[in-house]
Amino acid sequence: MSTEPIELTESQLAVLKHALGVDWRPLPYRNGFKAPEGHADRDTCESLVVIGLMSRTETVYFVTSRGFQVMFGAGWRAMKARAEE
């Protein structure tokens, strides 16, 4: 797995946040983004699939483990522990 930083567009970041629910809550509580043909964010989701940060079924996109790592990095465990206190 590459350790090079990934630069995300604002749209890509917004899709990842929404898929995980962290646009509403401090910790992820879901993993899914429904974007059927014609959806305004479908191209953004597909761009995240190409770089390995999302996978998909026919209409639903999921953040991959690499996507989680990019979103939360090494601070993920600490952030989760603080939220559980």
C-alpha positions as MATLAB code, in Angstrom:
seq = 'MSTEPIELTESQLAVLKHALGVDWRPLPYRNGFKAPEGHADRDTCESLVVIGLMSRTETVYFVTSRGFQVMFGAGWRAMKARAEE';
ca = [
       0.000    0.000    0.000;
       1.309    3.413   -0.923;
       2.234    5.772    1.903;
       2.168    8.807   -0.369;
      -0.375   11.412    0.720;
      -3.528   11.581   -1.349;
      -4.931   14.958   -2.267;
      -8.708   14.920   -2.346;
     -11.016   17.425   -3.937;
     -13.673   19.054   -1.779;
     -16.283   16.903   -3.537;
     -14.366   13.689   -2.849;
     -13.923   14.602    0.808;
     -17.624   15.483    1.123;
     -18.650   12.113   -0.368;
     -16.350   10.178    1.984;
     -17.624   12.119    5.008;
     -21.244   11.569    4.028;
     -20.715    7.861    3.333;
     -19.341    7.435    6.864;
     -21.777    9.817    8.522;
     -19.045   12.084    9.877;
     -20.667   15.068    8.249;
     -23.271   14.779   11.060;
     -21.537   12.934   13.922;
     -17.993   12.892   15.315;
     -17.470    9.162   14.640;
     -18.446    6.996   11.684;
     -21.714    5.176   12.225;
     -22.393    3.896    8.712;
     -20.572    3.029    5.519;
     -22.541    3.608    2.365;
     -23.396    6.168   -0.285;
     -26.219    5.467   -2.721;
     -25.476    6.942   -6.143;
     -27.425    5.309   -8.985;
     -26.961    6.264  -12.650;
     -27.612    9.982  -13.089;
     -26.841   10.891   -9.454;
     -24.958   14.187   -9.167;
     -22.130   12.575   -7.135;
     -21.722    9.367   -9.123;
     -18.633   10.598  -11.017;
     -17.042   11.628   -7.729;
     -17.754    8.197   -6.265;
     -16.260    6.532   -9.342;
     -13.115    8.676   -9.001;
     -12.763    7.381   -5.423;
     -13.129    3.782   -6.649;
     -10.328    4.367   -9.174;
      -7.908    5.505   -6.432;
      -8.938    2.686   -4.076;
     -10.784    4.696   -1.427;
     -14.223    3.285   -2.250;
     -15.662    0.075   -3.665;
     -19.137   -0.394   -5.050;
     -22.078   -2.553   -5.908;
     -24.351   -1.476   -8.752;
     -25.646    1.641   -6.955;
     -24.050    1.760   -3.485;
     -20.492    2.870   -2.767;
     -18.532    1.855    0.354;
     -15.423    3.365    1.923;
     -12.565    0.842    1.826;
     -10.068    0.250    4.638;
      -7.653    2.444    2.696;
     -10.347    5.122    2.565;
     -10.676    4.944    6.358;
      -6.909    5.250    6.700;
      -6.810    8.309    4.455;
      -9.736    9.908    6.293;
      -8.552    9.251    9.838;
      -4.890    8.216    9.639;
      -3.082    7.190   12.775;
      -5.353    9.426   14.849;
      -8.352    7.167   14.284;
      -7.809    5.001   17.379;
      -7.211    8.006   19.625;
     -10.290    9.799   18.278;
     -12.409    6.685   18.812;
     -11.081    6.204   22.366;
     -11.881    9.821   23.279;
     -15.421    9.464   21.978;
     -15.963    6.302   24.021;
     -14.918    7.982   27.304;
];
